[in-house]
């Protein structure tokens, strides 16, 4: 089994892995850790707290979990307007069970027992598809193209962003309903050694280049994507 390092915006990609079987979880987390930063949760409630508190590049969720099951977790994530791609793991191979998972908001499923090389390949494919779908993002009357680090205004004005400015706007626009704390943004976008003051500085840079409404300040909480006119 091998994995190729997966980078997002110059950082290792992050995965939320939800599995209650301790033995399976330990082995799978070891495999995933070759390519990803992995947070593991053993139940749906703990997983939901993590999903709502930080941004992940992908989630891998077991269908059968104690308390809140995998389907309920995925529905709660989607209800929070989190668009992160989700791969559901299930021992239930019947068509109805797979359809239920996909209808609940999962992007793909993998039936247990599975090969780890296939798991990694499915994860890469999910992330490629998600990046392609997210190649054009609408923010109010503005259009953001993360792949070329460019924002277009309603009049056709073309604004070129730096890599850090683009990564910041990409993070916020990927989950437009989520309020990101400065600490979340710092972990996801900036380098070790940077402080939360860098977050405020780059929010200012993006606003100065575009419009003040591009990034909304939520008092005492943080920032989220705006809906600029």
C-alpha positions as CSV (number, residue, x, y, z in Angstrom):
1,X,0.0,0.0,0.0
2,X,1.3,3.4,-0.9
3,X,0.0,6.9,-1.0
4,X,1.1,10.0,-2.8
5,X,1.4,13.2,-0.8
6,X,-1.8,15.3,-1.4
7,X,-1.3,19.1,-1.1
8,X,-4.0,21.8,-1.1
9,X,-2.8,25.4,-1.5
10,X,0.8,24.4,-0.4
11,X,-0.3,22.4,2.7
12,X,-1.2,18.8,3.4
13,X,-4.8,18.1,2.8
14,X,-7.0,17.3,5.8
15,X,-9.4,14.4,6.2
16,X,-12.1,13.8,8.8
17,X,-12.4,10.0,9.3
18,X,-15.4,8.7,11.2
19,X,-15.2,5.0,12.3
20,X,-16.2,3.3,15.5
21,X,-14.2,0.1,15.1
22,X,-11.0,0.8,16.9
23,X,-8.9,-1.8,15.0
24,X,-10.1,-0.8,11.5
25,X,-9.7,2.9,12.5
26,X,-6.1,2.5,13.6
27,X,-5.0,0.7,10.4
28,X,-6.9,3.0,8.1
29,X,-5.7,6.1,9.8
30,X,-2.1,4.9,9.5
31,X,-2.6,4.5,5.7
32,X,-4.3,7.8,5.3
33,X,-1.7,9.6,7.3
34,X,0.9,8.9,4.6
35,X,-0.9,11.5,2.4
36,X,-3.2,13.5,4.7
37,X,-3.6,15.1,8.0
38,X,-6.2,13.0,9.7
39,X,-8.7,13.7,12.5
40,X,-10.5,10.6,13.7
41,X,-13.9,10.5,15.5
42,X,-15.5,7.3,16.8
43,X,-19.1,8.5,16.7
44,X,-21.4,10.9,14.8
45,X,-21.8,13.5,17.5
46,X,-18.0,14.0,18.0
47,X,-17.5,14.0,14.2
48,X,-20.2,16.7,13.8
49,X,-18.5,18.9,16.3
50,X,-15.2,18.6,14.4
51,X,-16.9,19.2,11.0
52,X,-18.6,22.4,12.3
53,X,-15.4,23.7,13.9
54,X,-12.8,23.4,11.2
55,X,-12.5,22.9,7.4
56,X,-11.6,19.6,5.9
57,X,-10.7,18.7,2.3
58,X,-12.6,15.4,2.5
59,X,-14.5,13.3,4.9
60,X,-14.7,9.5,5.1
61,X,-17.7,8.3,7.1
62,X,-18.8,4.8,8.2
63,X,-22.5,4.1,7.6
64,X,-23.1,2.4,11.0
65,X,-22.1,4.5,14.0
66,X,-23.2,4.5,17.6
67,X,-25.8,7.3,18.4
68,X,-25.9,9.5,15.3
69,X,-25.4,7.1,12.4
70,X,-23.4,8.0,9.2
71,X,-26.4,9.1,7.2
72,X,-27.7,11.4,10.0
73,X,-24.2,12.9,10.3
74,X,-23.9,13.6,6.6
75,X,-27.4,15.2,6.5
76,X,-26.4,17.4,9.4
77,X,-23.2,18.4,7.6
78,X,-25.1,19.3,4.4
79,X,-27.8,21.2,6.4
80,X,-24.9,23.4,7.7
81,X,-24.1,24.2,4.0
82,X,-20.7,22.4,4.2
83,X,-19.9,21.2,0.7
84,X,-16.8,19.1,1.5
85,X,-16.8,15.8,-0.5
86,X,-17.8,12.8,1.5
87,X,-17.0,9.2,0.9
88,X,-19.3,6.8,2.8
89,X,-18.0,3.4,4.0
90,X,-20.7,0.7,4.3
91,X,-21.0,-3.0,4.9
92,X,-24.4,-2.7,3.4
93,X,-24.1,-3.5,-0.3
94,X,-27.8,-3.5,-1.3
95,X,-28.8,-0.9,-3.9
96,X,-31.3,0.7,-1.5
97,X,-28.7,1.2,1.1
98,X,-26.3,2.8,-1.4
99,X,-29.0,5.1,-2.7
100,X,-30.0,6.1,0.8
101,X,-26.4,7.2,1.4
102,X,-26.1,9.1,-1.8
103,X,-29.5,10.8,-1.3
104,X,-28.4,11.7,2.2
105,X,-25.5,13.8,0.8
106,X,-22.6,11.5,0.3
107,X,-20.7,11.9,-2.9
108,X,-19.5,8.3,-3.3
109,X,-19.5,5.1,-1.3
110,X,-17.2,2.1,-0.8
111,X,-18.4,-1.3,0.4
112,X,-16.5,-3.0,3.2
113,X,-14.2,-4.9,3.1
114,X,-12.2,-2.7,0.8
115,X,-8.7,-2.4,-0.6
116,X,-6.7,0.5,0.7
117,X,-5.4,1.4,-2.7
118,X,-9.0,1.7,-3.9
119,X,-9.9,3.9,-0.9
120,X,-7.0,6.3,-1.7
121,X,-7.9,6.3,-5.4
122,X,-11.6,7.0,-4.6
123,X,-10.5,9.8,-2.3
124,X,-8.3,11.4,-5.0
125,X,-11.1,11.1,-7.6
126,X,-13.6,12.8,-5.2
127,X,-11.2,15.7,-4.6
128,X,-10.5,16.1,-8.3
129,X,-14.2,16.3,-9.1
130,X,-14.8,18.7,-6.2
131,X,-12.0,21.0,-7.4
132,X,-13.4,20.9,-10.9
133,X,-17.0,21.8,-9.7
134,X,-15.6,24.6,-7.6
135,X,-13.5,26.1,-10.4
136,X,-16.0,29.0,-10.7
137,X,-17.6,30.5,-7.6
138,X,-20.2,33.2,-7.5
139,X,-19.9,35.7,-4.7
140,X,-22.8,38.1,-5.1
141,X,-22.3,39.8,-8.4
142,X,-18.6,38.9,-8.4
143,X,-17.0,35.7,-9.9
144,X,-14.0,34.0,-8.3
145,X,-11.8,31.6,-10.3
146,X,-9.5,29.9,-7.7
147,X,-7.5,28.0,-10.3
148,X,-6.1,31.3,-11.8
149,X,-6.3,33.3,-8.6
150,X,-8.6,35.9,-10.2
151,X,-11.8,37.7,-9.3
152,X,-14.1,39.4,-11.8
153,X,-16.3,42.3,-10.7
154,X,-19.8,43.0,-12.1
155,X,-18.5,45.5,-14.5
156,X,-15.9,43.0,-15.9
157,X,-13.1,44.4,-13.7
158,X,-10.3,41.8,-13.5
159,X,-8.6,41.5,-10.1
160,X,-5.5,39.3,-9.7
161,X,-4.9,37.9,-6.2
162,X,-1.8,36.6,-4.6
163,X,-1.5,32.9,-3.7
164,X,-2.4,33.7,0.0
165,X,-5.3,36.0,-0.9
166,X,-6.7,33.4,-3.2
167,X,-6.3,30.6,-0.7
168,X,-8.1,32.8,1.9
169,X,-11.0,33.5,-0.4
170,X,-11.2,29.9,-1.6
171,X,-11.5,28.7,2.0
172,X,-14.3,31.1,2.8
173,X,-16.2,30.6,-0.5
174,X,-16.1,26.8,-0.2
175,X,-18.4,26.9,2.9
176,X,-20.2,30.3,2.5
177,X,-22.5,29.8,5.4
178,X,-19.7,28.8,7.8
179,X,-18.2,31.5,10.1
180,X,-14.4,30.8,10.2
181,X,-12.5,31.8,13.3
182,X,-9.2,33.4,12.9
183,X,-7.5,30.3,14.3
184,X,-9.3,28.1,11.6
185,X,-8.1,30.4,8.9
186,X,-4.6,30.5,10.3
187,X,-4.4,26.7,10.3
188,X,-5.8,26.3,6.8
189,X,-4.2,29.1,4.9
190,X,-1.0,30.4,6.6
191,X,2.3,28.9,7.5
192,X,3.7,27.8,10.9
193,X,4.9,30.9,12.8
194,X,2.3,33.2,11.4
195,X,-0.2,34.8,13.9
196,X,-3.8,35.7,13.7
197,X,-2.9,39.2,12.9
198,X,-1.8,37.9,9.4
199,X,-5.4,36.8,8.9
200,X,-6.8,40.3,9.5
201,X,-4.1,41.7,7.3
202,X,-5.0,39.5,4.3
203,X,-8.7,40.1,4.8
204,X,-7.9,43.8,4.5
205,X,-5.8,43.1,1.3
206,X,-8.7,41.2,-0.3
207,X,-11.2,43.8,0.5
208,X,-9.0,46.6,-0.7
209,X,-8.5,44.9,-4.1
210,X,-12.2,44.0,-4.5
211,X,-14.8,45.5,-2.2
212,X,-15.4,45.7,1.5
213,X,-18.4,43.4,1.2
214,X,-16.3,40.5,-0.3
215,X,-15.5,39.2,3.2
216,X,-18.0,39.7,6.0
217,X,-16.9,40.2,9.6
218,X,-19.0,38.4,12.3
219,X,-18.3,40.2,15.5
220,X,-16.5,38.2,18.2
221,X,-16.5,35.1,15.9
222,X,-14.5,35.6,12.8
223,X,-15.1,35.9,9.0
224,X,-17.3,34.4,6.3
225,X,-17.7,34.9,2.6
226,X,-19.9,38.0,1.7
227,X,-22.3,38.6,-1.1
228,X,-20.9,41.8,-2.7
229,X,-22.8,43.8,-5.2
